[in-house]
Amino acid sequence: MKLFYIPGSCSLAPHILAREAGVDLALIRVERGQSRTESGADFKALNPSGYVPFLQLEDGRGLSECAVILQYLADQAPTKGLIPPAGHHERYLAQQWLNYIAAELHTGCYTILLRPAYGAEVKPFVLGLLQTRLAYVDRHLSDHDFLLGPNYSVADIYLWVTCNWAQYVGLDLTSLPALHAWHQRIGARPAVQTALRTEGLNFKAAAGRT
Ligand SMILES: N[C@@H](CCC(=O)N[C@@H](CS)C(=O)NCC(=O)O)C(=O)O
């Protein structure tokens, strides 16, 4: 399988997950803002939305949307326990968090805060929303080790990547103690460190933009 990615962007989440799960992926870099791959191929011809992550399966079919790709990859390695089995209540809890991260944090806040196309007048309001939404996550993590309770999962990986963007929007994660401690803990995982190094990033510089 091939994962199309932009270093440090949301595509870092499926990249980390593949390493955690031991799923073999070829990484194809897409040039930010240009819809071209590193070899000059037209990325939109392959994925008309133009977004990374994009996963091309062995049979040539494609999958887009970060939350969906994460579930697909985790389902390839069911014994690793990175996602609860389909049909179980816990699977819906995983989807609940994935959807929250995608809608409320990623596109609902960070995309607006980080793209110059959105005017400066909306940004303080959206930053306030982000703080409120992350405070909710911080409260949850204050009495749970991970988003799904005792088990590290795809939801933690996606949240971790979005938390890396906090520094670019002027948000200090130390103001959210449980989230900050959780972020440090996950950042130390070998699979996370290897993915960061492979994308030419480091944890301290915390990895790119949406
Ligand atoms: N709804 C999409 C949004 C993905 C998205 O925003 N991708 C960004 C990177 S985080 C992107 O491809 N940007 C294109 C660019 O910067 O050229 C998803 O959840 O996967």
PDBQT file of the ligand as one rigid body, heavy atoms in Angstrom, charges set to zero:
ROOT
HETATM    1  N1  LIG A 301     -11.097  16.100   5.638  1.00  0.00    +0.000 N 
HETATM    2  C1  LIG A 301      -9.735  15.723   5.401  1.00  0.00    +0.000 C 
HETATM    3  C2  LIG A 301      -8.860  16.952   5.638  1.00  0.00    +0.000 C 
HETATM    4  C3  LIG A 301      -7.406  16.626   5.346  1.00  0.00    +0.000 C 
HETATM    5  C4  LIG A 301      -6.532  17.878   5.346  1.00  0.00    +0.000 C 
HETATM    6  O1  LIG A 301      -6.887  18.957   5.829  1.00  0.00    +0.000 OA
HETATM    7  N2  LIG A 301      -5.324  17.691   4.787  1.00  0.00    +0.000 N 
HETATM    8  C5  LIG A 301      -4.389  18.775   4.670  1.00  0.00    +0.000 C 
HETATM    9  C6  LIG A 301      -3.148  18.482   5.493  1.00  0.00    +0.000 C 
HETATM   10  S1  LIG A 301      -3.540  18.294   7.235  1.00  0.00    +0.000 SA
HETATM   11  C7  LIG A 301      -3.954  18.904   3.212  1.00  0.00    +0.000 C 
HETATM   12  O2  LIG A 301      -3.973  17.930   2.467  1.00  0.00    +0.000 OA
HETATM   13  N3  LIG A 301      -3.573  20.095   2.778  1.00  0.00    +0.000 N 
HETATM   14  C8  LIG A 301      -3.166  20.282   1.404  1.00  0.00    +0.000 C 
HETATM   15  C9  LIG A 301      -2.008  21.201   1.285  1.00  0.00    +0.000 C 
HETATM   16  O3  LIG A 301      -1.604  21.790   2.296  1.00  0.00    +0.000 OA
HETATM   17  O4  LIG A 301      -1.475  21.322   0.168  1.00  0.00    +0.000 OA
HETATM   18  C10 LIG A 301      -9.324  14.562   6.320  1.00  0.00    +0.000 C 
HETATM   19  O5  LIG A 301      -9.869  14.487   7.438  1.00  0.00    +0.000 OA
HETATM   20  O6  LIG A 301      -8.486  13.746   5.927  1.00  0.00    +0.000 OA
ENDROOT
TORSDOF 0
